[in-house]
Amino acid sequence: MIFTNPEVYSEDIDQLSELTVPISVYILDDQDGVYSSERSKDEIVSIFEKVNKIWSQAAIEINVRYIHRTELPHEIMKAFIEGNYTPFLNGINRKFNLQNHSIINAFYSKRIGGPNGRALTRYGFFLVTDTPFVHDQRVTSHEIGHLLGLGHEPYNRKRLMYSGTNGIQLTTKEINTA
């Protein structure tokens, strides 16, 4: 472990058995090509290699079991990038299909109607924009943290759950919660 701060690292963490969390990743494309994500599958693989380095603090492995480009109708994609997710949620398996759902599902989009990322915990998925203000792997790890039950950290910019920074540290309490 690289962390020695007792708030962040505890000997008890060495006792944890590794938890594997399956995830499916969808790269969103607009039917008309206007709002399509510019991310590649190779880029997604690279992001998740770095995500696993972050989550190794908690002995958690994020197992990407599926990466697929998914085409959405233009009107749904337009609403999505403006932050209106209702047409997207209502369109799943009606206007478009999402194959191979996992416990956690990630959607990478050109835009998401806000900065960086957003977790919709009720639905078991998160969103990441093509152009976040912080590192891609950090945004992805932060949103996964929300889906694993972690809230925002209001004080320490070095922490993973502090919004809008490149912090990646987890406390013992966060590790036990996740």
N, C-alpha and C positions, 0 to 999 in steps of 0.2 A: 504494500500500500504506500502511496505517496503522501498521504495526509497524516500528520502527527498531532494536530490540534484535537484535544479530547472531545470537544464539541462535535467534531466531524468524524473522528475515528475512535473506535473502541475495540479492545481485544475480543469482545463478544462477537464482533462482526466476523472474525475468523472462524467462528463456530457455525456460521450459517451454511446451510446446504444450498447449492445453486438452484434458483427457480428459473424455469424457461417460460417465457411469455410469447405465444405465437401472435404474429401480426401479418395482416394483408395490406399491401400498399397499392393504391390506385393513383395513377398520374392522369389528371383530368384534361380532356381535349374537348374543344368546342366543335360541334358538327360543321360549323361554317369556317373554322380555323382562326377566328378573330381572337378568342380568349384562351387558346390552347396553351398548356404548360410547355415550357421549353426544357424541362428536365428530361434526362435520359435514365434508362434502367441502370446503367453503370454508375451514374451519379448517385442514385438511390442506394445502391449497394455500398458505395463509399461512405455515404452519410451514416448508414446503419453500422458499419464497422466502427466508426467513431462513437456512435451512440452506445455501443456495447462496452467501449472503454469507460465511458461515464458511468453506466449502470453497474459495472463490475464492482464499484464501491459497495453495492448492496447485494452482491452475489446474484444479480439478475441478468439473464441473457435474453435479449430481444431477438426472437427467431423469425426472420422474414421468410414466410413460407410461400408468398405469392406477390409478384409485382406485375401489374397489368396497366396498359394505357386504356382508359375508358372514355368513350365518346358520349357526350351529353348533348341533348337538344340545345340549340342556340339560346332559346328563351330561358331555359333552366340555368345554363352557364352564365348568362348575363346577370340574372338575379343573384347567383352564387357569388360572383366577384364583387357585387355591391353589398354583400353581407346579409342577403335575404336567403336563408337556407330552407325555408318552407317548401318551395317548388322542388328543390333537390330531394328533401326527405319524402315528399309525397310522390316523387317520380321513381323512387327505387323499386325495381321489379315491376313497374308499370310502364314507364316511358323509356327506361334503360335498365339493364341488369348488372348487378354486382356479383360476380362469381367468387367462390372461395372465401366467404366471410371468416374472420377470426375473432378471437376474444377482443382484440384491439384492431381497428382499421384506420389507416392513415390515408389522407387525401392531399396530394400536392397539386396546387393550382397556380395559374399565372398570378392571380390576386385572390384574396379571400374577404375583402370588405373591411380590412383592418391590418395593422402591422403584424409581422412575424408569424404567429400561429394562434390557434384557438382550439380548445378542447370542448367537445359536446359530450360530456360524461354520460348523460342520460342515454345517449345512443351508442356509446362505446367507440367513438371515433374522434379523431382530431384532424385539423387542417393546418397546412404550412404553405405560405406564399413562396413563389419562385425567388423573390428578392427580399428576404428578411433583413432587418437592421443589425442582427447578430449572427453568429455562426449557425449554419444549417443544423448541425448535429446538436447544438445547444437548444435550439428551438424545438426540435423533434424530441429531445430528452425531457425538456420542460413540460411539453404537452403530454407525453407518456406519464410523467409524474402526476399530473392531474387525474389521468385515468386510473392510476394506482392509488388514488385517494389523498394525494398531497395538495395542500393549499399554497397560496403565495406566502413568501417570506418577506416581511416588510422592512427589515433592517440591514441585512448583510448582503452587499452586492456580489460577494464571492459565491453565494449559494445558488444552486440550480433553480430553486423555486422563487428567486427574486426576479421580478419582471424586467425585461428589456436590457439585460446585461449578458456578458459571456461567462458568468459564474457557473461552476459545475459541482461544487461541493454539496454533499448530503450530510445531515446530522444523523446521529445514532437513532434518534426518535423518528426521523423521516425514513431511514432504512427499515426500521421495525414496522412502520406503517405500510410501506410499499410491499 
